[in-house]
């Protein structure tokens, strides 16, 4: 594995750049691109065409491949979603897992088995679930994860409710990842494919104010807060997110270079200023304009 090419702000403050992998086969190339770890391994590879989870041995082979590509680095695995086919407002994420705990049990057996095979420490490998709205859901997920041999369990913040309750949720969760795509979708009731594309913009001040709640809660709780999605992959918006309290960015490997380069142009004090300007904006376009104007001065 190549040495990670660490992200840093202009004043030297580190910003971890973690890979988002759609499939375990991408692990080696992500490591070669300088990823410091895996912020989100999507679970799609672990599901059959009929929606059933792959057997433990087949899942375990995928997790093993990723862990071997990132020895000693953080790897976060997306929990399977038995309700994914139900659409945006179906029984999804942690709600679906509570209805089908057997699906989570199979996955945890595979993840913990891969960790044992590769010698990964318990702090190195974790699992993260989405569609969380209540602290009790986090407590249930954490208990299930630990019983299944995975000590680190986090929350993918894709719902406004999770952002508003982030302070309580982070008392139990090991970490949180802000899903800028999901948070935008549910905050402004818009989607790329639903004829509402002009509202679907991660620069939306509503999205950024929700992200700010998560960042502030993470700082108070001493928990790592990462961000993924189009917001994290936008180099300038990534700087805004750092100003909102995000400590690491989860990116497709092809976004490492432009995001890393943009981070290096701005000090943390700049990021704080951009965050304040963007969250006070009246619209996504206004947020962009304000931040660009601040840079051009």
HELIX and SHEET records of a PDB file:
HELIX    1   1 UNK A   24  UNK A   26  5                                   3    
HELIX    2   2 UNK A   27  UNK A   32  1                                   6    
HELIX    3   3 UNK A   44  UNK A   46  5                                   3    
HELIX    4   4 UNK A   56  UNK A   69  1                                  14    
HELIX    5   5 UNK A   84  UNK A   86  5                                   3    
HELIX    6   6 UNK A   93  UNK A   99  1                                   7    
HELIX    7   7 UNK A  101  UNK A  118  1                                  18    
HELIX    8   8 UNK A  135  UNK A  147  1                                  13    
HELIX    9   9 UNK A  160  UNK A  164  1                                   5    
HELIX   10  10 UNK A  166  UNK A  172  1                                   7    
HELIX   11  11 UNK A  180  UNK A  188  1                                   9    
HELIX   12  12 UNK A  205  UNK A  221  1                                  17    
HELIX   13  13 UNK A  230  UNK A  233  1                                   4    
HELIX   14  14 UNK A  235  UNK A  243  1                                   9    
HELIX   15  15 UNK A  253  UNK A  255  5                                   3    
HELIX   16  16 UNK A  256  UNK A  263  1                                   8    
HELIX   17  17 UNK A  268  UNK A  279  1                                  12    
HELIX   18  18 UNK A  284  UNK A  296  1                                  13    
SHEET    1   A 9 UNK A   7  UNK A   8  0                                        
SHEET    2   A 9 UNK A  14  UNK A  21 -1                                        
SHEET    3   A 9 UNK A  38  UNK A  41  1                                        
SHEET    4   A 9 UNK A  75  UNK A  78  1                                        
SHEET    5   A 9 UNK A 125  UNK A 129  1                                        
SHEET    6   A 9 UNK A 152  UNK A 157  1                                        
SHEET    7   A 9 UNK A 175  UNK A 179  1                                        
SHEET    8   A 9 UNK A 224  UNK A 228  1                                        
SHEET    9   A 9 UNK A 248  UNK A 251  1                                        
END                                                                             
